[in-house]
Amino acid sequence: MTPANDAIPLWLVSVICELWFALSWILDQLPKWSPVTRETYLDRLALRYDREGEPSRLSPIDFFVSTVDPLKEPPIITANTVLSILAVDYPVDRNSCYVSDDGASMLCFDTLSETAEFARRWVPFCKKFAIEPRAPEFYFSQKIDYLKDKVQPTFVKERRAMKREYEEFKVRINGLVAKAEKKPEEGWVMQDGTPWPGNNTRDHPGMIQVYLGSQGALDVEGHELPRLVYVSREKRPGHNHHKKAGAMNALVRVSAVLTNAPFILNLDCDHYVNNSKAVREAMCFLMDPQLGKKLCYVQFPQRFDGIDLHDRYANRNVVFFDINMKGLDGIQGPVYVGTGCVFNRQALYGYDPPRPEKRPKMTCDCWPSWCCCCCCFGGGKHRKSSKDKKGGGGGDDEPRRGLLGFYKKRGKKDKLGGGPKKGSYRKQQRGYELEEIEEGIEGYDELERSSLMSQKSFQKRFGQSPVFIASTLVEDGGLPQGAAADPAGLIKEAIHVISCGYEEKTEWGKEIGWIYGSVTEDILTGFKMHCRGWKSVYCTPTRPAFKGSAPINLSDRLHQVLRWALGSVEIFMSRHCPLWYAYGGRLKWLERFAYTNTIVYPFTSIPLIAYCTIPAVCLLTGKFIIPTLNNLASIWFIALFMSIIATGVLELRWSGVSIEDWWRNEQFWVIGGVSAHLFAVFQGFLKVLGGVDTNFTVTSKAGADEADAFGDLYLFKWTTLLIPPTTLIIINMVGIVAGVSDAVNNGYGSWGPLFGKLFFSFWVIVHLYPFLKGLMGRQNRTPTIVVLWSVLLASIFSLVWVRIDPFIAKPKGPILKPCGVQC
């Protein structure tokens, strides 16, 4: 390194920043070495598991939809998501939808009632004419030729009738929303005259309502509909309910008691099913005989509607979803991003994946047995390794999952159930009470006794619910034997498992289900699964599987990024930090580097702020951080610069990402880095070290029927996140003016060094240009409060710098001044 002798402090700061950027770039590049693009064959799946004329053997699946505040998450959006789920191209007896209302809102409850009634006409219409997408709001708003490939003569007539019925449905939902805006003093009252149990959203009992299903209403053609269940978990003062992660864990337990599908697909309330065959796409991996048992989840990319043409704030995030995620798929699998993910229920229960069977060692029978014993030590019994004792064996006769004890294939019937099928492994799937385990235990040998006694640990792990515990032993899904005969008893048990005290003294949120400890519970949950050795798969069908809405407003977008960055800082300062967690486990090194990059990126904001300030300082002081380079140093610099460009070009080539999308991503990396990421670092330290909690704000979802599709793009909302980027823009603009003025005064010779300084300053302004447009709004006018704060900070910075200018030589000794007398 060649230091800039006239600006040593600035040069040192720039070197430190460059070193951090280099480390971040390496962490970002390492997981991209082996990208994978997968392709599915739905015809082969149907040929094996869903032949026409035969009962379907596709695995059941439970959909989870989570919502909190119906005023910020419009009910019509949630209704469209639910309707798209009920109409998916999947056997109705193998599809259930659970909606978590964590705000205990009567508006959400009534909306689901209306949605269930409208689904009786919408679902058969979708399946009869094979329409896409199957969310009515987005289907009827498509600007395409809806008659393409339609040959049924009744289609036009039925489509018009269905559109009219949907508009009437929207009017009814709008009426419910208008009614909900004025809460009566005595609280909400249900149709039967009883008070709504959720009038106090922080103190109410658990609520479950089953709308559709085998016991519910049929569609207008007399066919069965998928089950639709409303769930609002119990909340009481003094309990930590763990926000979205706690709500998802409550759905895991409720669904296990009522349906217990082996796979779970979770969606945000604003993400509808855009591809009706999305579940079948996931089953191509999860039901694969070779790969399926090793997968903890199948992640789909997030795609969005309603984003402006130029994607000003990089809402599509295509660089992450089309480059980083495909790179991770070639290692151990993509990270979990919070929605559009199909889980293996066994992985959520904290079990280890099955281990491959070890091939028997080759032995020679030409030597006497005593020779083999002496030379190879092979004549004695095999000693179980410590890993086998912990569980996770892959063969039929190997121990399976230490949490369940040792389960082996038996040839005789045991006292608690029939013997296993010949040539197959079967877990103990019995609906017995935990207290019955100890009875009759004398008749078992030592191994069987230890197996049964280990069942007592289930209470400490899964909670006090015999029905739920029995369901965890059913690996292939379905209710335990005899449980389905008592629907009323199952509802009662489901209410019990969503009580606020159920998770106390259990491993929920620690080792089971969605993991607590961060506002970004998605990253933490997927990380724990990968640490156990599970793999995940990234599925990118030609037609996007799911689509959602994104906050196209600048302030909402920055708050969304702030939440993600804050979660990363929380994980960095927790015991689950990838830098030191689960060493010696089954997490691959490149996967660990990828997770490390997801939790350290907010700290890049500190060198980024300094780096964006240096150009203005150089222009104001006349100093420059880049020294004169010799020929060899110039060659190294050019080679490094060209290699980085070549890497970026190759990424764009194999991923198909456009240059515009890549540039938008670069711009918002700077915008978010100098605003949301910086605040996240300080908030994270305050929360972890000082105990100062920051409330999670639900991102507002735009209504689907807004007249102006991009009205929110120009809406300004004041937030302190706007101050740092605005200050950087003003400082660099002031620096440009000062630098040009100085060059004009000093003549031609000073223009050469000026161009280098102007380049870096323009680099900052060009990257922050989308932010500047967001400040201007539709009227091209910056809010006064932002200008005042930014000018104040810029002025303070300039005055302090002039006062303590480190580049002015400080005189030593007495200060000599001319006396004015000619001696």
SULCOR-V584794 format. One record per pair of residues at least 6 apart in sequence whose C-alpha atoms are under 7 Angstrom apart, sorted by the first residue. I is the first residue (numbers start at 1). J is the second residue. If there is no record, write none. Layout:
I:J, I:J
This chain:
2:627, 3:11, 3:627, 4:11, 4:625, 4:626, 4:627, 6:623, 7:623, 7:624, 7:625, 10:625, 11:625, 14:611, 17:607, 17:611, 27:593, 27:594, 27:597, 28:597, 30:590, 31:327, 31:328, 31:590, 31:591, 31:594, 32:324, 32:327, 32:328, 33:327, 34:327, 34:330, 35:326, 35:327, 35:328, 35:329, 35:330, 36:326, 36:327, 36:329, 36:330, 37:326, 38:539, 40:281, 40:284, 42:280, 42:281, 45:284, 49:56, 49:57, 49:58, 50:56, 50:57, 50:58, 59:94, 60:94, 60:95, 60:261, 60:262, 60:263, 61:94, 61:95, 61:96, 61:261, 61:262, 61:263, 61:264, 62:95, 62:96, 62:97, 62:261, 62:263, 62:264, 62:265, 63:96, 63:97, 63:98, 63:264, 63:265, 63:266, 64:97, 64:98, 64:99, 64:265, 64:266, 64:267, 65:98, 65:99, 65:100, 65:266, 65:267, 65:268, 65:269, 66:99, 66:100, 66:101, 66:268, 66:269, 67:100, 67:101, 67:102, 67:269, 68:101, 68:102, 68:103, 69:103, 70:108, 72:700, 72:701, 73:700, 73:701, 74:701, 74:703, 75:108, 75:111, 76:173, 77:269, 77:270, 77:704, 78:269, 78:270, 79:112, 79:115, 80:135, 80:136, 80:137, 80:272, 81:135, 81:269, 81:270, 81:271, 81:272, 81:273, 83:119, 83:135, 84:134, 84:135, 84:272, 84:273, 85:273, 86:123, 86:226, 87:123, 87:126, 87:134, 88:276, 88:277, 89:276, 89:277, 92:224, 92:225, 92:226, 93:226, 95:226, 95:227, 96:226, 96:227, 96:228, 97:227, 97:228, 97:229, 98:228, 98:229, 98:230, 98:231, 99:229, 99:230, 99:231, 100:230, 100:231, 100:232, 100:247, 101:231, 101:232, 102:232, 102:233, 102:247, 103:201, 104:198, 104:201, 104:232, 105:198, 107:176, 107:177, 107:180, 111:173, 116:211, 116:212, 120:218, 120:219, 120:220, 121:219, 121:220, 126:134, 132:139, 132:274, 132:275, 133:139, 133:274, 133:275, 134:274, 135:272, 187:199, 188:195, 188:196, 188:199, 189:195, 189:196, 190:196, 197:204, 197:205, 198:204, 202:235, 202:236, 202:237, 203:235, 203:236, 203:237, 204:234, 204:235, 204:236, 205:234, 205:235, 206:232, 206:233, 206:234, 206:495, 206:498, 206:499, 207:231, 207:232, 207:233, 207:495, 208:229, 208:230, 208:231, 208:232, 209:229, 209:230, 209:231, 210:228, 210:229, 210:230, 211:227, 211:228, 211:229, 212:225, 212:226, 212:227, 212:228, 213:224, 213:225, 213:226, 213:227, 213:228, 214:224, 218:224, 218:225, 219:225, 233:250, 233:498, 233:499, 234:498, 234:499, 234:500, 235:500, 236:500, 242:516, 245:514, 245:515, 245:516, 245:521, 248:514, 249:513, 249:514, 250:498, 253:468, 253:497, 254:494, 254:497, 256:468, 256:471, 257:467, 257:468, 257:471, 257:490, 257:494, 258:490, 259:478, 259:479, 260:471, 260:477, 260:478, 260:479, 261:477, 261:478, 262:344, 262:345, 262:475, 262:476, 262:477, 263:342, 263:343, 263:344, 263:345, 264:342, 264:343, 264:344, 264:345, 265:340, 265:341, 265:342, 265:343, 266:339, 266:340, 266:341, 266:342, 267:339, 267:340, 268:339, 270:548, 270:549, 271:546, 271:547, 271:548, 272:546, 272:547, 272:548, 273:545, 273:546, 273:547, 274:544, 274:545, 274:546, 274:547, 275:543, 275:544, 275:545, 275:546, 278:545, 282:298, 285:291, 285:292, 286:292, 286:295, 293:354, 294:353, 294:354, 294:534, 294:535, 295:534, 295:535, 295:536, 296:343, 296:344, 296:347, 296:529, 296:534, 296:535, 296:536, 297:341, 297:342, 297:343, 297:344, 297:536, 297:537, 298:341, 298:342, 298:343, 298:536, 298:537, 298:538, 298:539, 299:336, 299:340, 299:341, 299:342, 299:537, 299:538, 299:539, 300:340, 300:341, 300:538, 300:539, 300:540, 300:545, 301:321, 301:540, 302:546, 302:547, 303:316, 303:544, 303:546, 303:547, 303:548, 304:316, 304:547, 304:548, 304:549, 304:550, 305:547, 305:548, 305:549, 306:549, 306:709, 307:552, 308:710, 312:664, 312:770, 313:668, 314:664, 314:665, 314:668, 315:550, 317:665, 318:657, 318:661, 319:657, 319:662, 319:665, 322:655, 323:655, 325:334, 326:538, 328:334, 329:537, 329:538, 331:590, 331:591, 332:535, 332:536, 332:588, 332:591, 333:535, 333:536, 333:537, 333:538, 334:536, 334:537, 334:538, 335:523, 335:526, 336:522, 336:523, 336:526, 337:522, 337:523, 338:522, 340:546, 346:475, 347:529, 348:512, 348:513, 349:512, 349:513, 350:511, 350:512, 351:401, 352:392, 352:401, 352:532, 352:533, 353:392, 353:533, 353:534, 354:392, 354:393, 354:394, 355:392, 355:393, 355:394, 356:394, 357:394, 357:395, 372:378, 372:379, 373:379, 388:399, 389:402, 390:401, 390:402, 391:399, 391:400, 391:401, 391:402, 392:399, 392:400, 392:401, 393:399, 393:400, 396:408, 396:409, 396:424, 396:425, 397:408, 397:409, 398:408, 399:406, 399:407, 399:408, 400:406, 400:407, 404:454, 404:455, 405:451, 405:454, 406:451, 407:427, 409:420, 409:425, 410:419, 410:420, 411:419, 412:419, 413:419, 420:426, 427:473, 428:473, 429:470, 429:473, 429:474, 429:480, 430:470, 430:480, 430:481, 431:467, 431:470, 431:480, 431:481, 433:466, 434:456, 434:466, 437:452, 441:449, 458:469, 460:505, 460:506, 461:506, 461:507, 462:469, 462:506, 462:507, 463:502, 463:503, 463:506, 470:480, 471:479, 471:480, 509:515, 509:516, 510:516, 514:521, 514:525, 515:521, 515:524, 515:525, 518:567, 518:570, 518:571, 519:567, 520:564, 520:567, 530:587, 531:582, 531:585, 531:586, 531:587, 532:585, 532:586, 533:586, 533:587, 549:701, 551:557, 551:701, 552:712, 552:713, 553:712, 553:713, 553:714, 553:715, 554:774, 555:717, 555:719, 556:699, 558:672, 558:676, 559:676, 560:699, 561:672, 561:676, 562:676, 562:677, 562:680, 565:602, 565:677, 565:680, 566:680, 566:681, 566:684, 568:598, 568:599, 569:599, 569:681, 569:684, 570:684, 571:577, 571:599, 572:599, 575:581, 578:592, 578:595, 578:596, 579:596, 602:677, 602:678, 602:681, 603:681, 604:673, 605:673, 605:674, 605:677, 605:678, 606:678, 608:673, 608:674, 609:674, 612:728, 612:764, 613:728, 615:757, 615:760, 615:761, 616:731, 616:732, 616:735, 616:761, 618:624, 618:757, 619:735, 619:736, 619:738, 619:739, 619:757, 620:735, 620:738, 620:739, 652:658, 667:767, 667:768, 670:767, 671:725, 671:768, 671:771, 674:724, 674:725, 675:721, 675:722, 675:724, 675:725, 676:721, 686:692, 687:693, 714:774, 714:777, 714:778, 715:777, 716:777, 723:786, 723:789, 723:790, 726:790, 727:790, 727:791, 727:793, 727:794, 729:765, 730:794, 731:794, 732:761, 736:758, 739:754, 743:750, 743:751, 775:782, 776:782
